[in-house]
């Protein structure tokens, strides 16, 4: 790979060139499928008892971040605000849910349930923000 190609790819990750077309956001059916897969994977890791080795709640958060980074790479409109809002929603909802859960739950299940709530809200926020309309060119 030439040096110019690497620089162009890195630049495109952060700033889409003027006149370049934006990709459409991830379709709802794919987001729902990924979301269900994430929840099922986190619950399976916790149910099998591998949460100490793999951390089902952390894997769920990483899968959400993977989806957000995929939108950033694709150049979806409002990708950076969606990424920041999804991470904030993930963190906030997870912390609030873990604080509201009863103490009688096992620690692994409490972390998985809290992460599931955060991931659900993170996916919803990212999907909503990436579907906001573009600003009109005349309004700038």
C-alpha positions as CSV (number, residue, x, y, z in Angstrom):
1,X,0.0,0.0,0.0
2,X,1.2,3.4,-0.8
3,X,1.6,6.1,1.8
4,X,-1.1,8.3,0.1
5,X,-3.6,5.5,0.1
6,X,-3.2,5.0,3.9
7,X,-3.5,8.7,4.6
8,X,-6.7,8.9,2.4
9,X,-8.3,6.0,4.2
10,X,-7.5,7.4,7.6
11,X,-8.8,10.9,6.6
12,X,-12.0,9.4,5.1
13,X,-12.6,7.6,8.5
14,X,-12.9,11.0,10.2
15,X,-14.0,13.3,7.4
16,X,-16.0,12.3,4.3
17,X,-14.9,14.4,1.3
18,X,-17.3,17.0,-0.1
19,X,-19.6,15.6,-2.7
20,X,-19.0,12.0,-1.6
21,X,-22.2,10.0,-1.2
22,X,-23.3,8.9,2.2
23,X,-24.2,5.3,2.9
24,X,-27.7,4.4,4.1
25,X,-28.0,3.5,7.8
26,X,-28.1,-0.2,8.7
27,X,-31.6,-1.6,8.0
28,X,-33.8,-2.2,10.9
29,X,-34.1,-5.9,10.3
30,X,-30.3,-6.2,10.5
31,X,-30.1,-4.1,13.7
32,X,-32.8,-6.2,15.3
33,X,-31.0,-9.4,14.4
34,X,-27.6,-8.1,15.7
35,X,-29.3,-6.9,18.9
36,X,-31.0,-10.3,19.5
37,X,-27.7,-12.1,18.7
38,X,-25.9,-9.8,21.2
39,X,-28.4,-10.5,24.0
40,X,-28.4,-14.2,23.3
41,X,-24.6,-14.4,23.3
42,X,-24.3,-12.5,26.6
43,X,-27.0,-14.6,28.2
44,X,-25.4,-17.8,26.9
45,X,-21.9,-16.9,28.2
46,X,-23.3,-16.1,31.6
47,X,-25.5,-19.2,31.8
48,X,-22.7,-21.5,30.8
49,X,-20.5,-19.9,33.5
50,X,-17.9,-18.5,31.3
51,X,-18.4,-15.0,32.5
52,X,-15.2,-15.1,34.6
53,X,-13.1,-15.9,31.5
54,X,-14.9,-14.0,28.8
55,X,-17.2,-11.5,30.6
56,X,-20.6,-11.7,28.9
57,X,-21.4,-8.1,29.7
58,X,-18.2,-6.8,28.2
59,X,-18.7,-8.9,25.1
60,X,-22.1,-7.4,24.7
61,X,-20.7,-3.8,25.0
62,X,-18.0,-4.6,22.5
63,X,-20.5,-5.9,20.0
64,X,-22.4,-2.7,20.2
65,X,-19.2,-0.7,19.7
66,X,-18.4,-2.9,16.7
67,X,-21.7,-2.0,15.1
68,X,-21.1,1.7,15.8
69,X,-17.6,1.6,14.3
70,X,-19.1,-0.2,11.3
71,X,-21.4,2.7,10.8
72,X,-18.5,5.1,11.1
73,X,-16.5,3.2,8.5
74,X,-19.4,3.1,6.1
75,X,-19.8,6.9,6.3
76,X,-23.4,6.9,7.6
77,X,-24.8,10.4,8.2
78,X,-24.6,11.7,11.8
79,X,-22.2,8.8,12.6
80,X,-20.1,10.5,15.2
81,X,-22.9,12.0,17.3
82,X,-24.6,8.5,17.1
83,X,-21.4,6.8,18.3
84,X,-21.0,9.2,21.2
85,X,-24.7,9.0,22.2
86,X,-24.7,5.2,22.0
87,X,-21.6,4.9,24.3
88,X,-23.2,7.4,26.7
89,X,-26.5,5.6,26.7
90,X,-24.7,2.2,27.2
91,X,-22.8,3.5,30.1
92,X,-25.6,5.4,31.7
93,X,-28.3,2.7,31.3
94,X,-26.0,0.0,32.5
95,X,-25.1,1.9,35.7
96,X,-28.7,2.9,36.4
97,X,-29.9,-0.7,35.8
98,X,-27.2,-2.2,38.0
99,X,-28.1,0.2,40.8
100,X,-31.8,-0.7,40.5
101,X,-31.4,-4.5,40.5
102,X,-32.0,-6.3,43.7
103,X,-29.0,-7.6,45.6
104,X,-30.3,-11.2,45.6
105,X,-29.1,-11.7,42.0
106,X,-25.7,-13.3,41.3
107,X,-23.1,-10.7,40.3
108,X,-22.7,-12.2,36.8
109,X,-26.4,-12.1,36.1
110,X,-26.7,-8.6,37.4
111,X,-23.9,-7.4,35.2
112,X,-25.4,-9.2,32.2
113,X,-28.9,-7.8,32.8
114,X,-27.5,-4.3,33.3
115,X,-25.4,-4.6,30.1
116,X,-28.4,-5.9,28.2
117,X,-30.4,-2.8,29.2
118,X,-27.5,-0.5,28.1
119,X,-26.9,-2.3,24.8
120,X,-30.6,-2.1,24.0
121,X,-30.7,1.6,24.7
122,X,-27.4,2.1,22.8
123,X,-28.7,0.3,19.7
124,X,-31.9,2.3,19.8
125,X,-30.1,5.7,20.2
126,X,-27.6,4.9,17.4
127,X,-30.4,3.8,15.1
128,X,-32.5,6.9,15.8
129,X,-29.7,9.4,15.4
130,X,-28.3,7.9,12.1
131,X,-31.8,8.2,10.6
132,X,-32.2,11.9,11.3
133,X,-32.4,14.0,8.1
134,X,-29.4,15.9,6.8
135,X,-29.4,19.7,7.3
136,X,-30.4,21.6,4.2
137,X,-27.5,23.2,2.3
138,X,-29.3,26.5,2.2
139,X,-29.6,26.6,6.0
140,X,-25.9,26.6,6.6
